[in-house]
Amino acid sequence: MEETRFDPLKTVKEILLFLGVSALAFGWMMLMLLIVSFVAVSVITLKLKTMFIVAIAFTLIIDIYYVIRRCAKKREERRIMEMLGKK
């Protein structure tokens, strides 16, 4: 039952991890868009503003996925702890 207590340090670590994942997703998408822009310069032209919008949209999608996965993991951990506590 000790693991169900609120741990501020663990919460801070989770928030920092979330921000790190967000920054990594944004950086990765910007890098990929820049590479595509340089390679396909004669076929398509991507403006920097468009790249930022696409990268932000991609980052939001990754963030939503990350939050859903974390919530599902926490819910599963809680369910297991309840099962173990009842036995």
N, C-alpha and C positions, 0 to 999 in steps of 0.2 A: 504494500500500500504506500510505501515511501515514495515510489516513482510518480505517483499521481499528484504530488505536491507541486506548487508553482515554483519554478526555478528561474529567477530573472536572468541569470547568466546564460542558461540554455535558450531563453527567448531572444536575447541579444544575438547569440550565435546564429540562430535560425534567421533572424532579420538580415544580418550581414551576409549570410549564405544566399538568401533570396536576392539581395542587391548585387552580389557577385555574379549570380546566374543571369540576372537581367543585363548587367554590363557586358558579360561575355556574349550573350545572344545578340545584343546590339552591335558589338564590335565585329562579330563573325558575319552578320548580315551585311554590314557596311563594307567589309573587306570583299565579300563575294560580289556585291553589286559593283564595286570599283573594278574588280578584275573583269567582270562581264562587260562593263562599260569600255575598258581599254581594249579588250579583245574584239568586241563587236562594234567598234566605233563607226565603221562605214555602213553597218546594217541598221543599228538602232542608236539613238542618242538619248542617254539618260541625264537629266539635269540633276544637280546636286540636291536640290530641294525635293525632287521626286525620290531620290535614293534615301534621304532622311525619312520621308513619309513611309516608304516601304519598310525600312529598317525598324522604325518605331512600331509599325503594325505587326511585323514579325516578332518583335520583342514582346509586345502585349500578348500575342498568341502563346508564346513560350511561357510567359509569366502565368497566364491562366492555367495552362497545362500543369505547370509546376505546383501551383497552389492546390489544384484538384488532387494531384498525386499525394501531396503532403497531407491533405485532409483525409484522404482514404487510408493512408498509412496510420495516421493517428487514430482513426476510428477502429481500424483493425487491431491496433495495439490495445486500445481500451477494451475492446470486446474480449480479447485473449486474457487480459488482466481480470476482467469480471468473471470469466469462466474459471480461472485458476483460484480466484478468491472464494468462489462458491464451493469448490471441492474440498 
